[in-house]
């Protein structure tokens, strides 16, 4: 019997997923969580074979929870609406066994769980195409600058925090806008978010 914990902050979907998987003869949902920290606690307590995890949940996100569960015996499958290459790359780094999209057919989920239990990794095909297509173009320093911009810091505050000159910060920002092909800071932040590149 494959034992499963599901983490999903939309209660309706959590219930539906649980009922759906319980219909499978070889599967049993042993725990349900509404956020990442509940999921981690349930995995420690119940030692399931599989944890199905949404990404965007309150508190600890699914990706952060997956990183924390990396050393556990439980295999993590991300089930999300977000087909973002940045999220997918982070999921790969945290060693997840599967990354599926919520609009996949329901029978695909059960067969993916069985494949993962047999040692395979299952990823939504459209994400694999994206990964080869799109790498984050910013350097580590540019990412740092953009993260501070997103935190609402102005040029002087960024310069102080990174111990660089305000002119240097401006140069970084114009490089960021150029690389992301956007006109201003707001667009840069939303483009970066859209791609799932923020850590």
C-alpha positions in Angstrom: 0.0 0.0 0.0 1.4 3.4 -1.0 0.9 5.9 1.9 0.4 9.5 1.0 0.3 12.9 2.7 -1.2 15.8 0.7 -0.4 19.5 1.3 -2.7 22.0 -0.4 -4.1 25.3 1.0 -7.4 25.1 -1.0 -9.5 22.9 1.2 -11.9 21.9 -1.5 -9.1 20.7 -3.7 -7.4 19.0 -0.7 -10.6 17.0 0.0 -11.1 16.2 -3.7 -7.5 15.0 -4.1 -7.8 12.9 -1.0 -11.0 11.2 -2.1 -9.6 10.6 -5.6 -6.5 8.9 -4.4 -8.3 6.8 -1.8 -10.3 5.3 -4.7 -7.1 3.7 -5.9 -6.8 0.1 -4.5 -3.0 0.4 -3.8 -3.1 3.9 -2.2 -4.1 5.4 1.1 -4.1 9.1 2.1 -2.8 9.1 5.7 -2.6 12.8 6.2 -3.7 16.2 4.9 -2.0 19.5 5.5 -3.0 23.1 4.7 0.6 24.5 4.5 4.2 23.7 4.3 5.0 23.5 8.0 2.0 21.2 8.6 3.2 19.0 5.7 6.7 18.7 7.2 5.3 17.8 10.6 3.0 15.1 9.1 5.8 13.6 7.1 8.0 13.3 10.2 5.1 11.8 12.2 3.5 9.5 9.7 6.5 8.5 7.5 4.5 8.3 4.3 5.9 7.0 1.0 4.8 10.1 -0.9 4.0 13.8 -0.1 2.0 15.6 -2.8 2.7 19.3 -2.3 1.3 22.6 -3.7 3.8 25.4 -4.1 2.2 28.6 -3.0 0.9 28.0 0.5 0.9 30.3 3.6 4.0 30.3 5.7 6.4 27.8 4.3 6.0 27.2 0.6 5.9 23.8 -1.0 9.4 24.4 -2.5 10.8 25.3 1.0 9.1 22.3 2.5 10.5 20.0 -0.3 14.0 21.3 0.5 13.5 20.5 4.1 12.3 17.0 3.4 15.2 16.3 1.0 16.9 13.9 3.5 13.7 12.0 4.4 12.6 8.7 2.9 9.4 10.4 1.6 9.3 11.2 -2.1 7.9 14.7 -2.9 5.7 15.3 -5.9 4.9 19.0 -6.6 1.3 19.5 -7.9 0.8 23.1 -8.9 -0.9 25.5 -11.2 2.4 27.2 -11.9 4.3 26.1 -15.0 7.2 28.5 -14.2 10.7 27.5 -15.2 12.2 29.2 -12.1 10.0 27.2 -9.8 10.7 24.0 -11.7 14.5 24.6 -11.5 14.2 25.2 -7.7 12.1 22.0 -7.4 14.8 20.0 -9.3 17.5 21.4 -7.0 15.5 20.3 -4.0 15.4 16.8 -5.3 11.6 16.4 -5.9 10.5 13.2 -7.7 7.8 14.7 -9.7 6.4 18.1 -10.8 2.9 17.9 -12.2 0.4 20.6 -13.2 -3.1 20.7 -11.7 -4.7 20.7 -15.1 -3.3 17.2 -15.9 -5.9 14.4 -16.2 -6.7 12.9 -12.8 -5.7 9.3 -13.7 -2.3 10.7 -14.6 -1.6 11.6 -11.0 -2.2 8.0 -9.8 0.1 6.5 -12.5 2.7 9.2 -11.8 2.7 8.2 -8.1 3.2 4.5 -9.1 6.1 5.5 -11.4 7.7 7.6 -8.7 7.4 4.6 -6.3 9.3 2.6 -8.9 12.2 5.0 -8.8 11.3 7.2 -11.8 11.1 10.9 -11.9 8.0 12.4 -13.6 7.9 16.0 -14.8 5.3 17.9 -16.9 6.6 17.9 -20.5 6.0 21.6 -21.0 8.3 22.5 -18.1 11.2 20.4 -19.5 11.0 22.4 -22.8 11.0 25.7 -20.8 14.1 24.8 -18.8 16.2 24.3 -21.9 14.8 27.5 -23.3 15.1 29.9 -20.5 17.9 30.6 -18.0 17.9 33.4 -15.5 20.0 36.1 -17.3 21.0 38.1 -14.2 24.2 37.8 -12.3 24.2 37.0 -8.5 24.8 40.7 -7.7 22.0 41.9 -10.1 19.7 39.4 -8.4 20.7 40.8 -5.0 20.0 44.4 -6.2 16.6 43.4 -7.7 15.6 41.6 -4.5 16.3 44.8 -2.5 14.3 46.8 -5.1 11.4 44.4 -4.6 11.8 44.9 -0.8 11.0 48.6 -1.4 14.5 49.9 -0.9 15.6 53.0 -2.7 19.0 53.5 -4.6 20.8 55.0 -1.5 19.5 52.2 0.9 20.6 49.5 -1.6 24.1 51.2 -2.0 24.5 51.3 1.8 23.4 47.7 2.3 25.7 46.4 -0.4 28.5 48.8 0.4 28.7 50.2 -3.1 28.2 53.6 -4.6 24.7 54.9 -5.7 26.0 55.3 -9.2 27.0 51.6 -9.3 23.4 50.7 -8.1 22.0 52.7 -11.0 24.3 50.9 -13.4 23.1 47.6 -12.0 19.5 48.6 -12.4 19.9 49.7 -16.0 21.6 46.4 -16.8 18.7 44.5 -15.1 16.1 46.4 -17.1 18.0 45.8 -20.3 18.5 42.1 -19.7 14.9 41.5 -18.6 13.7 43.7 -21.6 11.5 45.9 -19.4 11.1 49.7 -19.0 11.1 50.2 -15.2 11.7 48.6 -11.8 8.0 47.6 -11.3 8.0 45.7 -14.6 11.4 44.1 -13.7 10.0 42.8 -10.4 6.9 41.4 -12.0 8.8 39.8 -14.9 11.2 38.2 -12.4 8.3 36.9 -10.3 6.4 35.6 -13.3 9.4 33.5 -14.2 9.6 32.2 -10.6 13.2 33.4 -10.3 12.9 35.0 -6.8 14.4 32.8 -4.2 
